[in-house]
Amino acid sequence: MEWTKELLTEFIDLYREKSCLWKIKDSSYVNKNMKREAYDDLVNFLKNKNFTVTVAEVKKKIQNLRNAFRKDKKIEDSLRSGSGTEDV
């Protein structure tokens, strides 16, 4: 199964709802049980979309998405500030 734009958008929206996974100031951020349940929800979402994934694979996908976002944001910010491409 391949990641489509729609599936990726749905996945990101569901991830955003699970603030215990990404919002450091959230009181549930340190709650391991809530985090485990949130990751299980993400895995079940993907299983319903005919993906066979584990929690480790979901974590890796999230990390890849975050890395891609940071890279794109860095490039966008450098273009806005007028920095040269060597500085990026």
DRENPA-3360 file (N, C-alpha, C; in nm, 2 decimals, always signed):
BEGIN
1 = MEWTKELL = +0.08/-0.12/+0.00/+0.00/+0.00/+0.00/+0.09/+0.12/+0.00 ~ +0.05/+0.22/-0.07/+0.13/+0.35/-0.08/+0.06/+0.46/-0.01 ~ +0.14/+0.55/+0.04/+0.10/+0.67/+0.11/+0.04/+0.77/+0.00 ~ -0.08/+0.80/+0.01/-0.14/+0.90/-0.07/-0.15/+1.03/+0.00 ~ -0.17/+1.14/-0.07/-0.18/+1.27/+0.00/-0.29/+1.27/+0.10 ~ -0.41/+1.21/+0.06/-0.52/+1.21/+0.15/-0.49/+1.13/+0.28 ~ -0.43/+1.01/+0.26/-0.40/+0.93/+0.37/-0.30/+1.00/+0.47 ~ -0.20/+1.06/+0.41/-0.10/+1.13/+0.49/-0.17/+1.25/+0.57;
9 = TEFIDLYR = -0.26/+1.32/+0.50/-0.33/+1.43/+0.57/-0.41/+1.37/+0.69 ~ -0.48/+1.26/+0.66/-0.56/+1.20/+0.77/-0.47/+1.16/+0.89 ~ -0.36/+1.10/+0.85/-0.26/+1.05/+0.95/-0.21/+1.16/+1.04 ~ -0.17/+1.27/+0.97/-0.12/+1.39/+1.04/-0.23/+1.45/+1.13 ~ -0.35/+1.46/+1.08/-0.46/+1.51/+1.16/-0.48/+1.43/+1.29 ~ -0.48/+1.30/+1.27/-0.50/+1.21/+1.39/-0.38/+1.23/+1.48 ~ -0.26/+1.24/+1.43/-0.14/+1.26/+1.51/-0.15/+1.39/+1.59 ~ -0.20/+1.49/+1.53/-0.22/+1.62/+1.59/-0.32/+1.61/+1.71;
17 = EKSCLWKI = -0.42/+1.53/+1.70/-0.52/+1.51/+1.80/-0.45/+1.44/+1.93 ~ -0.35/+1.37/+1.91/-0.28/+1.30/+2.01/-0.17/+1.39/+2.07 ~ -0.21/+1.49/+2.14/-0.11/+1.59/+2.19/-0.01/+1.53/+2.29 ~ -0.04/+1.42/+2.35/+0.05/+1.35/+2.44/+0.17/+1.30/+2.37 ~ +0.17/+1.30/+2.24/+0.29/+1.25/+2.16/+0.38/+1.36/+2.12 ~ +0.33/+1.48/+2.12/+0.42/+1.59/+2.07/+0.42/+1.72/+2.15 ~ +0.32/+1.74/+2.23/+0.31/+1.87/+2.30/+0.37/+1.86/+2.44 ~ +0.49/+1.91/+2.45/+0.57/+1.89/+2.58/+0.50/+1.95/+2.70;
25 = KDSSYVNK = +0.43/+2.06/+2.68/+0.36/+2.12/+2.80/+0.23/+2.05/+2.84 ~ +0.19/+1.95/+2.76/+0.07/+1.88/+2.79/+0.10/+1.79/+2.91 ~ +0.00/+1.79/+3.01/+0.03/+1.71/+3.13/+0.03/+1.56/+3.10 ~ -0.03/+1.51/+2.99/-0.02/+1.37/+2.96/+0.10/+1.33/+2.88 ~ +0.19/+1.43/+2.85/+0.31/+1.40/+2.77/+0.40/+1.30/+2.84 ~ +0.40/+1.30/+2.97/+0.49/+1.21/+3.04/+0.42/+1.07/+3.08 ~ +0.29/+1.06/+3.04/+0.21/+0.94/+3.07/+0.24/+0.84/+2.97 ~ +0.31/+0.74/+3.01/+0.35/+0.63/+2.91/+0.23/+0.55/+2.86;
33 = NMKREAYD = +0.13/+0.53/+2.95/+0.01/+0.46/+2.91/-0.07/+0.53/+2.80 ~ -0.08/+0.66/+2.82/-0.15/+0.74/+2.72/-0.08/+0.74/+2.59 ~ +0.05/+0.75/+2.59/+0.13/+0.75/+2.47/+0.12/+0.62/+2.40 ~ +0.12/+0.51/+2.48/+0.11/+0.37/+2.42/-0.03/+0.36/+2.35 ~ -0.13/+0.41/+2.41/-0.27/+0.41/+2.36/-0.28/+0.49/+2.23 ~ -0.21/+0.61/+2.23/-0.21/+0.70/+2.12/-0.14/+0.63/+2.00 ~ -0.03/+0.57/+2.02/+0.04/+0.50/+1.91/-0.04/+0.38/+1.86 ~ -0.11/+0.31/+1.96/-0.20/+0.20/+1.91/-0.31/+0.25/+1.83;
41 = DLVNFLKN = -0.36/+0.37/+1.86/-0.47/+0.43/+1.78/-0.42/+0.46/+1.63 ~ -0.29/+0.51/+1.63/-0.23/+0.54/+1.49/-0.21/+0.41/+1.42 ~ -0.16/+0.31/+1.48/-0.14/+0.18/+1.42/-0.28/+0.12/+1.37 ~ -0.38/+0.13/+1.45/-0.51/+0.08/+1.41/-0.57/+0.16/+1.30 ~ -0.55/+0.29/+1.30/-0.59/+0.37/+1.18/-0.53/+0.32/+1.05 ~ -0.40/+0.29/+1.06/-0.33/+0.24/+0.94/-0.37/+0.10/+0.90 ~ -0.40/+0.02/+1.00/-0.44/-0.12/+0.97/-0.58/-0.11/+0.91 ~ -0.67/-0.02/+0.94/-0.80/-0.01/+0.88/-0.78/+0.04/+0.74;
49 = KNFTVTVA = -0.67/+0.10/+0.70/-0.64/+0.14/+0.57/-0.56/+0.04/+0.49 ~ -0.56/-0.08/+0.54/-0.49/-0.20/+0.48/-0.33/-0.19/+0.48 ~ -0.28/-0.12/+0.58/-0.14/-0.12/+0.61/-0.11/-0.22/+0.72 ~ +0.01/-0.29/+0.71/+0.05/-0.38/+0.81/+0.17/-0.31/+0.88 ~ +0.15/-0.25/+0.99/+0.26/-0.17/+1.06/+0.26/-0.20/+1.20 ~ +0.38/-0.16/+1.26/+0.40/-0.18/+1.40/+0.41/-0.04/+1.46 ~ +0.42/-0.03/+1.60/+0.44/+0.10/+1.66/+0.57/+0.16/+1.62 ~ +0.67/+0.07/+1.61/+0.81/+0.12/+1.57/+0.80/+0.18/+1.44;
57 = EVKKKIQN = +0.73/+0.13/+1.34/+0.72/+0.18/+1.21/+0.64/+0.31/+1.21 ~ +0.54/+0.32/+1.29/+0.47/+0.45/+1.30/+0.56/+0.56/+1.36 ~ +0.63/+0.52/+1.46/+0.73/+0.62/+1.52/+0.83/+0.67/+1.41 ~ +0.88/+0.57/+1.33/+0.97/+0.61/+1.23/+0.91/+0.70/+1.12 ~ +0.79/+0.67/+1.09/+0.71/+0.76/+0.99/+0.70/+0.90/+1.04 ~ +0.66/+0.91/+1.17/+0.64/+1.04/+1.23/+0.77/+1.11/+1.23 ~ +0.88/+1.04/+1.27/+1.01/+1.11/+1.27/+1.05/+1.16/+1.13 ~ +1.03/+1.07/+1.03/+1.06/+1.11/+0.89/+0.98/+1.24/+0.85;
65 = LRNAFRKD = +0.85/+1.24/+0.89/+0.77/+1.36/+0.86/+0.82/+1.48/+0.92 ~ +0.86/+1.47/+1.05/+0.91/+1.58/+1.12/+1.04/+1.63/+1.06 ~ +1.13/+1.54/+1.03/+1.26/+1.58/+0.96/+1.23/+1.65/+0.83 ~ +1.14/+1.60/+0.75/+1.11/+1.66/+0.62/+1.05/+1.80/+0.64 ~ +0.97/+1.82/+0.74/+0.91/+1.95/+0.77/+1.02/+2.05/+0.81 ~ +1.11/+2.00/+0.90/+1.22/+2.09/+0.95/+1.31/+2.13/+0.83 ~ +1.34/+2.04/+0.75/+1.42/+2.07/+0.63/+1.36/+2.17/+0.54 ~ +1.23/+2.15/+0.51/+1.15/+2.24/+0.42/+1.14/+2.38/+0.48;
73 = KKIEDSLR = +1.12/+2.38/+0.62/+1.10/+2.51/+0.69/+1.23/+2.58/+0.69 ~ +1.34/+2.51/+0.70/+1.47/+2.58/+0.70/+1.50/+2.64/+0.57 ~ +1.47/+2.57/+0.46/+1.49/+2.63/+0.33/+1.40/+2.75/+0.30 ~ +1.27/+2.73/+0.34/+1.17/+2.84/+0.33/+1.22/+2.97/+0.41 ~ +1.26/+2.95/+0.53/+1.31/+3.06/+0.61/+1.43/+3.12/+0.55 ~ +1.52/+3.05/+0.49/+1.64/+3.10/+0.43/+1.61/+3.18/+0.31 ~ +1.51/+3.14/+0.23/+1.47/+3.21/+0.11/+1.41/+3.35/+0.15 ~ +1.33/+3.34/+0.26/+1.26/+3.46/+0.31/+1.36/+3.56/+0.36;
81 = SGSGTEDV = +1.47/+3.51/+0.43/+1.57/+3.61/+0.49/+1.67/+3.65/+0.38 ~ +1.68/+3.59/+0.27/+1.77/+3.63/+0.17/+1.91/+3.56/+0.18 ~ +1.92/+3.46/+0.27/+2.04/+3.39/+0.28/+2.08/+3.31/+0.15 ~ +2.20/+3.29/+0.13/+2.24/+3.22/+0.01/+2.22/+3.07/+0.03 ~ +2.23/+3.00/-0.08/+2.20/+2.85/-0.07/+2.31/+2.78/+0.00 ~ +2.43/+2.84/+0.01/+2.54/+2.77/+0.08/+2.52/+2.78/+0.23 ~ +2.44/+2.87/+0.28/+2.41/+2.89/+0.42/+2.31/+2.79/+0.47 ~ +2.23/+2.72/+0.38/+2.12/+2.63/+0.42/+2.18/+2.50/+0.46;
% end
